[in-house]
Amino acid sequence: MPKDPIKTLRYLKAVFLAVVGSMLLLIAATPFLVPRRIALFDRFVFEENAIETVLILFLFVLAYLASRAYRTAVSAYKKRLRRLAADRSVLADRLTDAFRYIGTVNVQLQEIRSVFSGLKRLPENRRQFKDLMGMFGGKILGMMNVDWVTIRIVDRRTLRTIVEHREVRKTQPVANPHIGNRAIVEGKPAAGCVIVTDAKDNLSIVAACILPLDHLDKEETILMQALVDEIQMLFIISNLYPAVKDDFFTNEAGSVSTSGSERSDTDY
């Protein structure tokens, strides 16, 4: 019997038609096959009509059994076909979701690559850092497909907001839920929002990104935490710039500023 369900149904149909055709031929030929009388043990004599009736009934019973077996087999294979069709639909949906997920990840990778590779100059003051926060906010909107995002730097000890930037799509007005700094520092959940904070425990500041989502999957959380860590690092650099500009930053001409004195390699 073929393994293909469609071919199996055709095979069963052909067998059924062959059996029914044979039964009909036997029924039609019964009067010619049965003699006028049959003697059994020289005692019992069966007339032709009686023998034909019994034989025709027997053939009808066989035809009925064959029909029932055919219907049972066809029903079983139809159920199998429906199950295979359902499985195929599920696999197609999963494959579509997989391709959609791969496309989303590719977009996110492109965005995060543009963030890290497109940063040619580190912030030297609070104004430049705020400009970078706007750039980060726009990239996050593109990666996470949300209507708004809030980036906030909080003093861990005083719970004071040091810097905050809110990036909003210009398509429609959006809500602005109140998220307290205590909830950010203590890692408490917020209704209708996801708060992603930096992974540093030994700093006096906390960098946070607030998104209007119910949850993030594992990959999205890792991605957002990397961005938040980058924002925190840039904030620290912008605040340390006055103290280290002569040691690590260049002037407009591209040479290293040394406050009028040359330093040898052994000075570091």
Backbone bond lengths (Angstrom), bond angles and torsions (degrees), N, CA, C in turn:
res aa  C-N    CA-C-N  psi(-1)  N-CA   C-N-CA  omega(-1)  CA-C   N-CA-C  phi
1 M - - - 1.457 - - 1.527 109.27 -
2 P 1.321 119.29 133.15 1.466 121.45 -177.97 1.523 111.57 -62.37
3 K 1.335 115.86 149.43 1.459 120.74 179.15 1.530 112.02 -80.53
4 D 1.319 117.08 -24.94 1.455 120.61 178.54 1.528 109.38 -69.55
5 P 1.351 119.13 124.59 1.466 120.61 -177.84 1.527 113.20 -58.95
6 I 1.319 118.13 -38.38 1.465 120.53 179.74 1.518 110.34 -64.70
7 K 1.321 116.08 -45.64 1.464 119.43 178.45 1.528 111.13 -66.09
8 T 1.336 116.08 -33.59 1.468 119.17 178.32 1.523 110.78 -65.04
9 L 1.338 117.13 -42.56 1.467 119.91 177.64 1.519 111.14 -61.84
10 R 1.301 116.83 -42.03 1.463 119.76 177.66 1.522 111.31 -64.49
11 Y 1.317 115.47 -38.65 1.466 120.13 178.68 1.532 110.67 -64.48
12 L 1.351 116.43 -45.40 1.465 119.75 178.86 1.530 111.21 -63.51
13 K 1.311 116.88 -38.80 1.459 120.25 178.61 1.523 110.88 -63.48
14 A 1.334 116.06 -42.27 1.472 119.68 179.26 1.525 110.91 -64.62
15 V 1.338 117.03 -41.94 1.472 120.16 178.61 1.521 110.58 -63.82
16 F 1.352 115.73 -42.92 1.462 119.02 -179.90 1.527 111.48 -62.50
17 L 1.312 117.06 -44.75 1.469 119.88 179.41 1.519 111.21 -64.48
18 A 1.318 117.41 -35.91 1.461 120.66 178.22 1.525 110.85 -66.24
19 V 1.348 116.06 -42.72 1.469 119.60 179.63 1.527 110.63 -66.16
20 V 1.336 117.12 -45.07 1.464 120.28 179.76 1.523 110.66 -64.31
21 G 1.324 116.86 -39.53 1.466 119.26 177.54 1.517 111.89 -63.32
22 S 1.323 114.57 -39.82 1.478 117.93 178.28 1.518 110.67 -65.76
23 M 1.332 116.93 -39.59 1.465 120.32 178.41 1.534 110.70 -62.63
24 L 1.320 116.47 -44.45 1.465 119.53 -179.56 1.533 111.06 -63.61
25 L 1.321 115.59 -40.05 1.477 118.38 177.41 1.523 111.33 -63.52
26 L 1.336 116.20 -41.39 1.467 119.06 178.81 1.526 111.33 -65.50
27 I 1.366 115.21 -39.14 1.463 118.16 178.95 1.526 110.23 -64.57
28 A 1.329 115.96 -42.78 1.467 119.32 -179.92 1.524 112.02 -67.22
29 A 1.325 115.44 -32.68 1.477 118.91 -177.47 1.514 113.46 -89.91
30 T 1.309 117.32 -1.83 1.473 120.11 -177.09 1.531 112.54 -56.98
31 P 1.339 120.27 -45.39 1.483 119.09 -179.40 1.530 113.86 -60.26
32 F 1.348 115.28 -26.15 1.463 118.55 -179.29 1.523 112.15 -88.70
33 L 1.308 116.44 -19.14 1.454 119.85 -177.68 1.529 112.67 -91.66
34 V 1.309 115.91 -22.91 1.468 119.86 -175.80 1.551 108.48 -95.79
35 P 1.314 118.16 127.26 1.479 120.02 175.77 1.524 111.38 -71.47
36 R 1.301 115.09 172.85 1.471 119.12 -176.89 1.516 111.76 -62.22
37 R 1.347 115.88 -42.92 1.458 119.89 -179.31 1.516 109.32 -140.81
38 I 1.333 113.43 148.52 1.463 119.45 175.09 1.523 106.94 -128.46
39 A 1.325 113.78 126.66 1.472 120.25 179.77 1.516 108.28 -102.17
40 L 1.340 115.14 130.32 1.456 120.69 -179.02 1.519 108.80 -113.46
41 F 1.338 116.17 116.74 1.468 123.09 -178.57 1.538 110.81 58.50
42 D 1.315 115.55 26.87 1.474 121.75 179.21 1.523 113.07 58.66
43 R 1.311 115.72 17.49 1.473 119.20 179.72 1.535 111.24 -119.19
44 F 1.355 113.35 -51.16 1.453 117.51 -174.69 1.522 109.02 -96.56
45 V 1.281 114.31 127.65 1.463 120.01 -179.60 1.530 107.49 -116.79
46 F 1.325 115.70 123.66 1.457 121.91 -179.10 1.521 109.41 -105.50
47 E 1.287 114.45 130.18 1.448 119.44 179.27 1.536 110.34 -75.47
48 E 1.299 114.54 159.36 1.465 121.12 -177.79 1.524 111.62 -59.91
49 N 1.327 118.12 -44.48 1.459 121.31 -177.40 1.526 111.89 -62.03
50 A 1.316 115.63 -41.48 1.461 119.50 -179.99 1.532 111.12 -65.05
51 I 1.330 115.03 -41.64 1.462 118.54 -179.82 1.526 110.86 -65.74
52 E 1.314 116.40 -41.36 1.462 120.24 179.10 1.522 111.25 -63.68
53 T 1.324 115.79 -41.38 1.474 119.31 179.87 1.523 111.31 -62.47
54 V 1.337 115.92 -46.76 1.474 119.86 -179.97 1.524 110.80 -62.79
55 L 1.334 116.31 -43.76 1.455 119.75 -178.41 1.532 111.87 -66.13
56 I 1.324 116.33 -40.16 1.469 119.45 178.65 1.524 111.24 -66.37
57 L 1.354 116.65 -41.32 1.462 119.42 176.19 1.522 111.23 -61.18
58 F 1.332 115.92 -41.30 1.469 120.27 178.28 1.529 111.27 -61.63
59 L 1.332 115.20 -43.17 1.468 118.56 179.41 1.524 111.46 -66.88
60 F 1.350 117.59 -37.02 1.451 120.57 176.31 1.523 111.22 -63.53
61 V 1.353 116.51 -40.53 1.461 120.16 177.49 1.534 110.32 -62.02
62 L 1.335 116.43 -42.56 1.462 119.70 177.53 1.529 111.40 -62.62
63 A 1.335 115.29 -41.33 1.460 119.29 178.64 1.536 110.97 -63.06
64 Y 1.351 116.62 -40.53 1.466 120.60 178.47 1.528 110.99 -64.25
65 L 1.330 116.99 -43.81 1.471 120.58 179.04 1.524 110.96 -63.74
66 A 1.339 115.30 -39.90 1.464 118.49 178.49 1.526 110.43 -65.16
67 S 1.337 117.24 -40.63 1.462 120.91 178.72 1.524 111.27 -64.24
68 R 1.336 116.12 -41.70 1.461 119.37 179.74 1.527 111.59 -65.93
69 A 1.336 116.05 -41.58 1.461 119.41 177.93 1.525 110.63 -63.22
70 Y 1.335 115.57 -38.44 1.469 119.71 179.30 1.525 110.48 -65.26
71 R 1.349 117.17 -45.31 1.464 119.54 -179.81 1.532 111.51 -63.66
72 T 1.337 115.94 -39.02 1.462 119.28 178.72 1.525 111.19 -63.05
73 A 1.338 115.22 -45.93 1.466 119.14 -179.50 1.519 111.01 -64.75
74 V 1.341 117.04 -41.71 1.460 120.60 179.83 1.524 110.76 -64.43
75 S 1.339 116.78 -41.14 1.460 120.19 179.07 1.520 111.07 -62.74
76 A 1.341 116.20 -42.00 1.466 119.58 179.50 1.521 111.31 -63.32
77 Y 1.318 116.46 -42.54 1.456 119.07 -178.93 1.530 111.65 -72.37
78 K 1.329 117.71 -31.46 1.457 119.38 175.12 1.531 110.97 -65.39
79 K 1.341 116.80 -40.00 1.457 119.83 175.93 1.527 110.67 -62.05
80 R 1.337 114.91 -40.06 1.464 119.10 178.63 1.526 110.73 -64.45
81 L 1.327 116.42 -40.05 1.466 120.24 178.02 1.528 111.28 -63.70
82 R 1.354 116.13 -42.02 1.468 118.77 178.30 1.524 110.96 -64.38
83 R 1.336 116.46 -38.99 1.455 119.71 178.73 1.532 110.93 -66.04
84 L 1.329 116.06 -41.27 1.463 119.67 177.74 1.524 110.89 -64.67
85 A 1.349 116.43 -38.80 1.470 119.58 178.16 1.527 110.56 -64.47
86 A 1.353 116.38 -41.09 1.464 119.79 178.18 1.530 111.05 -64.68
87 D 1.340 116.25 -42.89 1.467 119.92 178.44 1.529 110.59 -63.10
88 R 1.326 115.05 -39.23 1.465 118.65 178.65 1.525 111.15 -64.08
89 S 1.338 115.97 -39.93 1.464 119.49 178.35 1.527 110.94 -64.08
90 V 1.337 116.18 -41.86 1.467 120.01 179.16 1.524 110.69 -63.83
91 L 1.349 116.22 -43.85 1.457 119.84 179.25 1.526 111.14 -63.93
92 A 1.336 116.35 -38.84 1.464 119.76 178.33 1.527 110.57 -63.88
93 D 1.352 116.39 -41.48 1.470 119.64 178.23 1.524 111.04 -64.54
94 R 1.337 115.93 -41.53 1.468 118.99 179.24 1.519 110.97 -65.52
95 L 1.327 116.28 -39.65 1.461 119.39 178.59 1.524 110.84 -64.86
96 T 1.338 116.32 -40.27 1.465 119.89 176.83 1.523 110.95 -62.84
97 D 1.340 116.21 -43.42 1.472 119.78 178.26 1.524 110.73 -62.82
98 A 1.350 115.71 -38.59 1.465 119.24 -179.93 1.525 111.13 -64.17
99 F 1.337 116.44 -44.78 1.461 119.38 178.58 1.532 110.93 -65.10
100 R 1.349 116.07 -38.27 1.466 118.94 178.16 1.527 110.52 -64.66
101 Y 1.340 115.89 -40.68 1.468 120.38 179.00 1.528 110.73 -64.86
102 I 1.346 116.07 -42.48 1.465 120.00 178.81 1.526 110.12 -62.03
103 G 1.349 115.91 -41.27 1.460 119.13 178.06 1.513 111.92 -62.73
104 T 1.344 116.30 -41.80 1.467 120.11 178.60 1.525 111.36 -63.70
105 V 1.339 116.17 -43.29 1.462 120.04 179.31 1.522 110.78 -63.43
106 N 1.331 117.21 -40.33 1.470 119.94 178.28 1.519 111.19 -61.45
107 V 1.355 115.93 -42.03 1.468 119.10 177.94 1.524 110.42 -62.85
108 Q 1.343 116.55 -43.40 1.462 119.84 -179.59 1.523 111.11 -64.13
109 L 1.339 116.69 -40.13 1.467 119.55 178.59 1.523 111.34 -64.52
110 Q 1.337 116.24 -39.79 1.459 119.48 177.41 1.532 110.89 -62.65
111 E 1.330 115.79 -42.09 1.459 119.61 -179.47 1.520 111.70 -65.75
112 I 1.319 116.50 -45.49 1.478 118.59 -178.19 1.524 110.37 -70.38
113 R 1.337 117.88 -31.12 1.460 119.98 174.88 1.532 110.39 -64.97
114 S 1.340 115.38 -40.52 1.464 118.56 179.01 1.526 111.31 -67.15
115 V 1.347 116.67 -31.19 1.463 120.02 178.99 1.522 110.30 -66.26
116 F 1.340 116.42 -50.62 1.458 119.68 -172.84 1.526 112.51 -79.36
117 S 1.327 116.88 -34.94 1.465 118.74 -179.41 1.520 112.27 -83.99
118 G 1.350 117.55 -22.36 1.461 119.97 -178.48 1.511 114.32 -86.16
119 L 1.315 117.69 -2.65 1.470 121.42 -179.09 1.531 108.77 -86.25
120 K 1.327 116.69 94.67 1.462 121.22 -175.86 1.531 112.66 -88.20
121 R 1.307 117.99 -26.05 1.457 121.59 -178.65 1.531 109.55 -131.92
122 L 1.306 116.05 136.90 1.463 120.88 176.31 1.524 109.65 -80.60
123 P 1.332 117.29 150.29 1.481 119.40 -178.41 1.523 111.31 -67.73
124 E 1.337 115.50 137.64 1.451 120.98 -178.47 1.528 112.41 -106.64
125 N 1.338 116.17 -7.62 1.459 119.32 179.30 1.521 109.10 -158.12
126 R 1.326 116.76 177.48 1.458 122.01 -176.23 1.539 111.55 -65.10
127 R 1.325 116.89 -35.87 1.468 119.89 -179.72 1.520 111.34 -64.97
128 Q 1.322 117.45 -43.89 1.457 120.36 178.61 1.531 111.10 -66.08
129 F 1.321 115.91 -35.10 1.464 118.59 177.65 1.528 111.08 -65.39
130 K 1.332 117.08 -40.37 1.461 120.06 177.85 1.524 111.28 -63.42
131 D 1.330 116.78 -36.50 1.466 119.58 175.71 1.523 110.57 -62.28
132 L 1.317 116.65 -40.64 1.473 120.38 177.94 1.525 110.95 -65.73
133 M 1.333 117.21 -35.63 1.458 119.64 177.79 1.523 110.69 -62.54
134 G 1.332 117.31 -36.72 1.463 119.95 175.15 1.513 111.76 -63.34
135 M 1.339 116.46 -40.02 1.460 120.19 177.53 1.520 111.13 -65.15
136 F 1.333 116.68 -44.01 1.461 120.67 177.87 1.524 110.71 -62.54
137 G 1.340 117.18 -42.15 1.461 120.09 179.37 1.513 111.83 -60.01
138 G 1.328 117.77 -42.88 1.457 120.88 178.27 1.514 112.30 -63.86
139 K 1.330 117.19 -40.02 1.462 120.55 177.98 1.530 111.10 -65.42
140 I 1.322 116.55 -39.28 1.471 119.61 179.75 1.524 110.68 -65.54
141 L 1.337 117.14 -39.70 1.467 119.82 176.73 1.522 110.89 -60.38
142 G 1.322 116.56 -38.39 1.458 119.85 179.06 1.514 113.08 -71.28
143 M 1.327 117.13 -34.10 1.466 120.09 -177.23 1.526 112.34 -80.04
144 M 1.326 117.77 -39.82 1.460 121.04 -170.88 1.527 113.14 -99.24
145 N 1.308 118.11 -9.17 1.467 122.12 177.89 1.530 110.89 55.64
146 V 1.328 115.47 54.45 1.468 122.08 177.30 1.524 108.16 -119.25
147 D 1.342 115.69 165.63 1.468 120.41 -177.64 1.523 113.01 -83.75
148 W 1.320 116.87 -23.01 1.459 119.68 179.47 1.526 109.88 -157.25
149 V 1.304 115.06 161.37 1.461 121.52 176.19 1.524 107.68 -148.48
150 T 1.323 115.98 141.79 1.460 121.91 177.67 1.518 108.91 -119.49
151 I 1.328 115.52 127.65 1.464 122.13 175.84 1.523 107.49 -110.88
152 R 1.333 115.27 128.57 1.467 118.76 -174.08 1.521 110.47 -138.18
153 I 1.323 115.33 139.08 1.466 122.90 172.66 1.519 107.21 -110.86
154 V 1.345 116.78 124.16 1.465 121.74 -173.73 1.527 109.62 -122.14
155 D 1.316 115.89 139.41 1.462 121.45 172.19 1.528 108.09 -75.47
156 R 1.314 114.86 120.90 1.469 119.37 -175.38 1.522 112.41 -66.18
157 R 1.317 117.50 -31.54 1.463 119.85 -174.81 1.528 112.70 -84.36
158 T 1.318 116.99 -41.80 1.472 120.11 -176.60 1.524 112.91 -98.99
159 L 1.348 117.09 -8.57 1.468 123.04 -176.89 1.534 111.66 60.50
160 R 1.316 116.15 27.61 1.467 121.10 179.61 1.532 109.91 -91.62
161 T 1.317 116.38 141.18 1.458 120.65 175.64 1.522 109.22 -77.78
162 I 1.326 115.99 119.60 1.461 120.75 -179.56 1.530 110.01 -86.49
163 V 1.330 116.15 -50.71 1.461 122.22 179.14 1.518 108.00 -140.94
164 E 1.303 116.39 141.51 1.467 120.56 175.04 1.521 108.98 -143.48
165 H 1.323 114.34 138.83 1.462 120.22 176.19 1.525 108.36 -136.70
166 R 1.325 115.97 133.82 1.459 121.75 179.34 1.533 108.83 -120.83
167 E 1.330 114.93 121.35 1.471 121.37 179.59 1.530 108.35 -107.73
168 V 1.340 116.62 128.33 1.459 122.21 -175.07 1.519 109.20 -129.38
169 R 1.320 115.29 141.02 1.464 118.87 172.88 1.530 108.91 -69.12
170 K 1.302 115.97 150.33 1.461 120.00 -176.90 1.525 112.64 -92.32
171 T 1.318 117.12 11.47 1.464 119.66 -176.44 1.523 112.07 -77.48
172 Q 1.325 117.19 -39.21 1.459 119.64 -176.52 1.525 109.83 -157.79
173 P 1.355 118.64 155.85 1.464 120.25 176.84 1.534 110.75 -67.38
174 V 1.325 115.51 144.44 1.460 120.11 -178.00 1.516 109.25 -127.63
175 A 1.325 115.00 161.89 1.463 120.81 -179.86 1.528 109.99 -74.45
176 N 1.303 114.52 160.83 1.464 121.07 178.38 1.523 108.60 -130.69
177 P 1.337 117.33 80.28 1.467 119.82 -176.88 1.527 111.29 -67.17
178 H 1.308 114.74 147.80 1.469 120.45 179.86 1.528 109.28 -84.22
179 I 1.320 115.07 119.94 1.466 121.64 176.29 1.517 107.00 -118.42
180 G 1.339 116.81 113.89 1.454 121.00 -178.05 1.519 112.61 -72.17
181 N 1.331 115.44 152.68 1.466 119.87 179.06 1.521 112.09 -68.52
182 R 1.320 117.06 -28.74 1.462 119.66 178.12 1.527 110.27 -63.99
183 A 1.338 116.75 -39.99 1.455 120.18 177.94 1.525 111.07 -63.52
184 I 1.344 116.24 -35.72 1.459 119.95 178.60 1.521 111.06 -68.50
185 V 1.313 117.17 -48.14 1.469 121.43 -177.38 1.523 111.55 -66.01
186 E 1.321 116.17 -41.12 1.472 120.17 -177.45 1.523 112.72 -86.46
187 G 1.315 118.11 -2.37 1.464 120.79 176.96 1.513 113.75 71.40
188 K 1.327 117.63 29.99 1.460 120.69 179.75 1.530 110.49 -81.55
189 P 1.337 117.71 145.46 1.469 120.01 178.78 1.526 111.26 -71.81
190 A 1.316 115.50 155.92 1.463 121.95 177.56 1.521 108.56 -123.38
191 A 1.322 117.08 137.87 1.459 121.44 -177.15 1.528 110.58 -64.82
192 G 1.330 115.52 125.53 1.457 120.89 176.49 1.508 115.02 75.63
193 C 1.325 117.89 6.24 1.468 120.85 -178.79 1.523 110.39 -137.90
194 V 1.307 114.65 154.60 1.461 122.22 172.79 1.520 107.91 -113.16
195 I 1.329 115.92 130.79 1.470 121.83 179.04 1.522 107.94 -112.11
196 V 1.319 115.97 117.25 1.468 121.64 177.25 1.515 107.82 -107.81
197 T 1.332 116.57 119.59 1.459 121.23 -179.62 1.520 110.05 -111.14
198 D 1.344 114.87 169.10 1.464 119.65 179.58 1.518 110.13 -71.11
199 A 1.319 114.55 167.47 1.462 120.07 -176.26 1.521 112.40 -99.52
200 K 1.324 118.31 14.57 1.469 121.62 -177.43 1.529 109.82 -95.87
201 D 1.333 115.89 131.99 1.467 120.70 179.12 1.519 112.67 -106.63
202 N 1.329 118.10 -11.33 1.469 120.12 -174.31 1.524 112.56 -107.49
203 L 1.335 117.27 22.72 1.460 121.06 176.76 1.522 109.87 -112.37
204 S 1.319 115.27 153.66 1.470 120.03 -179.16 1.524 112.04 -85.30
205 I 1.332 117.45 -1.33 1.464 121.44 178.33 1.523 109.30 -121.55
206 V 1.314 114.35 153.56 1.460 121.32 177.09 1.526 107.81 -124.28
207 A 1.316 115.93 126.48 1.468 121.18 174.37 1.521 108.33 -98.41
208 A 1.326 116.02 134.78 1.463 120.24 -176.07 1.520 109.87 -138.75
209 C 1.329 113.58 149.66 1.458 121.48 174.46 1.527 107.40 -126.09
210 I 1.317 116.89 123.83 1.465 122.37 -176.96 1.519 108.81 -108.26
211 L 1.342 115.75 126.30 1.466 121.70 -177.09 1.522 109.72 -124.64
212 P 1.328 119.04 142.51 1.470 121.64 178.33 1.531 111.59 -81.70
213 L 1.321 115.75 66.80 1.464 121.92 -179.11 1.524 109.11 -132.88
214 D 1.327 115.39 157.59 1.467 119.72 177.25 1.517 111.51 -80.54
215 H 1.328 117.24 -34.04 1.463 120.79 179.91 1.523 109.69 -162.97
216 L 1.317 115.24 164.52 1.457 123.28 173.12 1.520 108.41 -123.28
217 D 1.331 116.36 143.25 1.454 117.45 174.94 1.527 109.67 -77.51
218 K 1.320 116.07 177.47 1.458 120.85 -173.08 1.522 111.53 -61.16
219 E 1.337 116.91 -45.21 1.460 120.58 -177.86 1.520 111.38 -65.89
220 E 1.334 117.31 -41.44 1.455 120.64 179.07 1.532 111.36 -65.07
221 T 1.340 116.34 -37.71 1.463 119.92 178.43 1.527 110.87 -63.58
222 I 1.338 116.34 -43.92 1.473 120.16 178.71 1.530 110.27 -61.97
223 L 1.322 116.49 -43.20 1.463 121.01 179.87 1.523 111.71 -62.46
224 M 1.327 116.54 -47.87 1.461 120.07 -178.55 1.524 111.25 -66.57
225 Q 1.335 117.41 -37.04 1.466 119.28 179.87 1.525 110.90 -66.74
226 A 1.344 116.80 -34.72 1.466 119.54 176.10 1.526 110.75 -63.80
227 L 1.326 116.53 -40.51 1.466 119.89 178.11 1.535 111.32 -66.56
228 V 1.327 116.65 -41.90 1.471 120.21 179.49 1.529 110.23 -64.11
229 D 1.337 117.81 -40.92 1.461 120.80 176.89 1.530 110.77 -61.82
230 E 1.328 116.68 -39.22 1.461 120.46 177.91 1.527 110.95 -64.31
231 I 1.331 116.75 -42.93 1.471 120.39 178.26 1.524 110.74 -61.93
232 Q 1.324 115.97 -42.29 1.471 119.24 179.17 1.529 111.02 -62.89
233 M 1.319 116.48 -42.58 1.466 120.09 179.76 1.534 111.13 -62.99
234 L 1.337 116.87 -42.06 1.465 120.29 179.24 1.526 111.45 -65.63
235 F 1.331 116.85 -34.98 1.472 119.54 176.85 1.523 110.38 -64.74
236 I 1.321 116.72 -43.21 1.467 119.99 179.11 1.526 110.23 -63.03
237 I 1.336 117.06 -41.69 1.464 120.68 179.34 1.520 110.78 -63.01
238 S 1.338 116.76 -42.57 1.462 119.31 -179.34 1.525 111.92 -63.59
239 N 1.328 117.72 -30.43 1.461 120.70 179.01 1.524 112.09 -82.97
240 L 1.340 117.58 -26.84 1.462 120.91 179.88 1.523 112.55 -87.28
241 Y 1.326 116.57 -8.49 1.468 119.37 -174.19 1.527 113.90 -54.48
242 P 1.341 120.35 -47.62 1.478 118.27 -178.76 1.518 113.19 -57.53
243 A 1.342 117.34 -31.49 1.463 119.62 -175.87 1.526 112.50 -84.54
244 V 1.325 118.32 -26.19 1.469 120.24 -173.85 1.516 112.87 -118.39
245 K 1.331 117.90 5.94 1.465 119.50 -174.60 1.525 111.89 -61.58
246 D 1.338 117.78 -34.72 1.459 119.26 -178.65 1.522 112.56 -74.56
247 D 1.315 117.29 -19.73 1.459 120.47 -177.55 1.531 112.89 -94.27
248 F 1.312 117.29 -33.94 1.469 119.18 -170.78 1.516 115.00 -124.26
249 F 1.311 119.95 -14.14 1.463 121.72 -176.52 1.528 110.06 -105.07
250 T 1.321 115.00 154.38 1.453 120.96 178.80 1.515 110.12 -102.50
251 N 1.337 115.75 159.96 1.451 119.84 174.99 1.518 110.09 -86.30
252 E 1.299 117.36 -173.69 1.459 120.78 -176.46 1.510 112.40 -61.74
253 A 1.324 117.88 -30.50 1.461 121.74 -178.91 1.502 112.33 -77.86
254 G 1.333 117.10 -10.70 1.453 119.71 177.05 1.500 113.82 96.90
255 S 1.322 119.16 -1.06 1.455 121.39 178.24 1.515 109.92 -92.70
256 V 1.300 116.35 158.17 1.459 121.53 -178.15 1.517 110.08 -78.11
257 S 1.362 114.44 131.64 1.467 119.26 177.18 1.505 110.18 -79.47
258 T 1.328 116.83 129.97 1.464 120.52 -177.90 1.512 112.36 -126.78
259 S 1.352 118.26 16.41 1.474 123.34 178.85 1.522 110.95 58.61
260 G 1.328 115.34 36.28 1.469 119.42 173.27 1.513 114.11 85.77
261 S 1.283 120.80 -0.03 1.458 121.92 179.94 1.507 109.70 -130.79
262 E 1.318 117.46 140.94 1.444 122.87 177.06 1.527 108.89 -81.87
263 R 1.381 115.58 142.24 1.461 119.85 179.24 1.512 108.21 -117.93
264 S 1.280 115.45 138.06 1.462 120.26 178.47 1.508 109.04 -87.10
265 D 1.330 116.10 169.64 1.464 121.16 179.69 1.517 112.16 -63.82
266 T 1.319 116.52 -24.73 1.470 119.14 -177.64 1.506 112.70 -78.88
267 D 1.388 116.38 -7.69 1.466 118.19 -179.91 1.511 112.13 -76.85
268 Y 1.322 118.24 -13.82 1.471 121.10 -175.46 1.507 109.47 -100.64
